Amino acid sequence: MPKESIKDKLSKSQDAILVDFYADWCGPCQTMDPIISEVLKELDGKIKLLKLNVDKYPQLAQQFAVRSIPHYALFKRGKILWRKGGIITKRDLEKALKGFT
């Protein structure tokens, strides 16, 4: 996906989008995948997911000040509403995201 289309998607979307900054080689990222899927499913699709591989899009990772992975940022209409780096429990993720649905 070209960089412009990712930025366009984030800035134009009326839906909240959770961006998952990850890398294929990242163990903690892989640990978080089922947790994120479960939480978003429980939120009935009110929050969309965009997985962004930092190895493929290093400029975007740098632009959003992603210093470590996994890293999550919740966008709505181009604005970051919430962000968190590292592993997060299912309970904490649900609690954080429910406030934006």
N, C-alpha and C positions, 0 to 999 in steps of 0.2 A: 504494500500500500504506500503510495507516495506520501512524503512528509506533509505536503499541502492538504491532501485529503483527510489526514488524521486531524490536523489543526482545524480544518473546516468542520469536520464532524463534531469536534469538541465545542467549537464556538457556536454552531448553529443548532445543536440538538436541544429540543425542549425537554427531553428526558435526562435524568441524572445518569451519568456514565462513570462507572468505576474503572479507572485505568490501572491495570496490573503490570507494573514494570518488572520484568523477569528476564532470566536467561535459561537456556536449555540445560546448562551444566549446574545450575543452582539447586542444591538439595532442599534448602528451606522453601524455595519457590514451589517445588514439586509437592512438598508437604502441605502447602497452603491451598493448592488447586482444588481438592475435594471440599475443603472448608468454604472457600469462596463460592463454589457451585451450589453447595447446600444452602448457604445463607441467601444467595440471590434467588434461588428457587422458592424459598420460604417467603421472600418479599414479593412473590407473584409477578416477577418481571418488571417491577416498577423502577428498577435500576438495571441498566444495561452493562455489559462487561466488554472492555476492550483490552486485550492482552497485547503488550508492547515489548518486544524483545529488544533489550538494551544493546545487544551485539549488532543487531540489524539497524537500529535507529539511535546511534549514540548522540547525535545532535539534539534529538528530542529529549532524551534522558538528561543531557546537560542543560538544556533550556529550562526544564522543570526542576532543576537542582536535585536530581536523584543521585545520591552519593553512594548508596548501598542498595542491595536487593535482597529479598523482595521489598517493593515499595508500592504503596497504593495511594491514588489521588482520586477524589470524587469531584467530577466536573458537572456543572449545569450552566448552559449558555456561555461557555468559555471561561467561567470562573471556578477556581478551586474552592470547594466548600469544606473539604476535610482531606487530610493526608496523614499517612502513618507509614513508617518504615519498619521492617523486620516482621517476625512471626507475631501473629495476633490470634488470640483465642476466638473460637466461634462465638462465644457469648459476647465478647468485647466488640467484635465486628458487627454482630447483629445490633447491638446497642447503639453503635456509632451510626450505622446506615439507616436504622429505622427513623431517626430524627430527620432524615431528608426525603422520606417517601411521601 
